[in-house]
């Protein structure tokens, strides 16, 4: 339809090569509402007569109701297909006016901004849910003592709730990053036209308001060229995916028979075609892999925009599938993780069993010596030697006799009462280890309580903010739909 200068049809193979039709389905809806707002503005400014506007709007409403009727055969993209559909339904005299003072260059980025805006709202809403689920879990597992790991080796004792709160805190930062990208996405480029604006008297602010934008991407070169707001969003999404992959990895390890700390619900597990006993954490594994795929998409996007000249280049079309697929993958990941968290079973006894005989109380014991005046380095040496002795015999620290403790103290040249150290060691139960922890952010019950409370308050703030945005966007679209109805029935 666009071929005014080139003669004849485009080569079929070339058309297939450059067409974005396949990926444009997810922006069709936005192309329709964007076209409605633009046409209404053109009418208000006197460029389209009422009868013409009615024909255009009727055609656009028909496209909304029956998108399958839009003929995409031979079209380079959905913008071309939709305009051809409108001209087909409304006639050239009316339909041919729809693209006045507009270009696909401002149109496509308008559509994507509206789509990403919705995705941000959806993703933030899903994250609020997930964090809420983690906080519920934290609330219920403050007494579930389990080892904490560094280098995947037991480090200190902690609690399951401490892990849940750690995830929540990381996800709060992810949420904040995604949430904050909204402001830069929700600016209207419409009316920038091809690159240099237009001599036709249009009202860019009117279309921005009709479509629920916070403002304009003012400069027409910037509006049609820049994709930084999308890069920012996908960067935030890639970082989020990394957080989710870490949670997935923890769950995979903890659900092995060897650990047995958690069991994923059957609904969140897959199985083997051959081994009847299998219950596999496939959704967590897919989450782990998707984080890599999303990272790849971000890198592809950064590569596409790097070094492009100012003004629209067709390279930018290749950005769209990367952006939208990264976004959808993140939304899916968060939802699946939310369900997995809410339905998994916490095996407190297994966690306790792993904590009971663990050497992860070594630092607690050393700190008891410190509180009795022993320099930390000397305590570290003596307790390390104590663990060495216990490990040789494959027994927990509590099984060392007072005599053995005395001989280790002597070897370590630490002048400390063997009977007192024996008392400290035997008294260092997992529960005691946790009780003794007092620093801010530690797994002590008091800290856990306070962290859950503070997190809930913070979450409520985000929930309200997300809801307000969703209502605002929906309100704008509802108003636009009402305006369309008014014109159609006038
Ligand atoms: N399908 C194109 C895209 O997705 C739309 C813009 C095409 N503009 C142009 N001047 N060729 O980016």
Boltz pocket constraint, residues with backbone or C-beta under 6 A from the ligand:
constraints:
  - pocket:
      binder: B
      contacts: [[A, 20], [A, 76], [A, 77], [A, 78], [A, 79], [A, 104], [A, 105], [A, 108], [A, 312], [A, 313], [A, 314], [A, 316], [A, 317], [A, 320]]
      max_distance: 6.0
